[in-house]
Amino acid sequence: MEQMEHSCPFCSRKYPSSPDLVKHKYEEHKEAMFRCLACTEVVTLFDTYREVIEHAAQVHRVSVEAAAQSSVFLPDRKCKYK
């Protein structure tokens, strides 16, 4: 029997693999996830606002402080996936 190691941060369901968990989150919790509005080619979703800020620093080379103050990365409903 396959071990369920990956827990959903939104509902605590467990999945045997990371791809299964990602699929579940996109299907069941998309509206609760944060979107990077700077990513224009692909919809990039994150579980937490902190993950969006860290993504901005790494991918878009924006300082954490600047990202936290930018309207592109603010944690309001506009940044959630719709």
N, C-alpha and C positions, 0 to 999 in steps of 0.2 A: 504494500500500500504506500502511495506517495505521501510524503510529509508536507503538511501545509505550513510553509514558513513565512509567507508574505501576507501581512495583515493590512487591510484597508484602513487608512487613518480617519475615514469618514463614518464607517459603519462597523468596523472591526471584523468583517468577514475575512477568512483566510483562504489563500490561493497557493497552489503548488509551485508557481513560477512567477517571476517578475512580469513577463508579457501577459499572463492571465490577469494579474492585478491591474496592470495599466489598462487593459481592455475593459475590465470591470469599472474602473474609475471614470473612463471616458463615456461609458454607456450609462452609468447610474448616478454619477456625481459631478458631471461636467459643469453644471451651474454653480457649484460650490468652489470650483477651482479658479485660480488666478491666471490671467493671460498676460503674456508679454506683448504689449502693443507695438514695441519696436521691431518685433519679428514680423515682417510683412509677407514673406514668402510662404511661411508655414505657421499654422496656429500652434503656439507653444504654451502649454498649460502646466501649472505648478500647484502643489497641494497647499503651500503657505506663501504668504507675502515675503517672508524672509528668503525663500527659494527664488522668488522673482528678482529680488535685490542682488542676491549672489550671482544669479544668471546674468544680470545686467553688467555687473563688475567683470565677470569672466568673458562673456561673449561680445558684449557691446563696448567693453573697455571704459565703462562709466564708473567713477568712484562710488563706493557704497553710500557716502554722504550725498552725492549729487543724485543718485538714483532714488534715494529715500525722499528727496524733495521734488523730483520731477513728476509732472502730471502723467507721464507715460507709465510710471511705475506705482502710482498711488493706489492704496488698497481700498478703492471704493467700487461701487457696482459697475462703473464703466470699465474697470479692469477685469471683471469676472467674465467668463465666457457666456455668450448669449446665443 
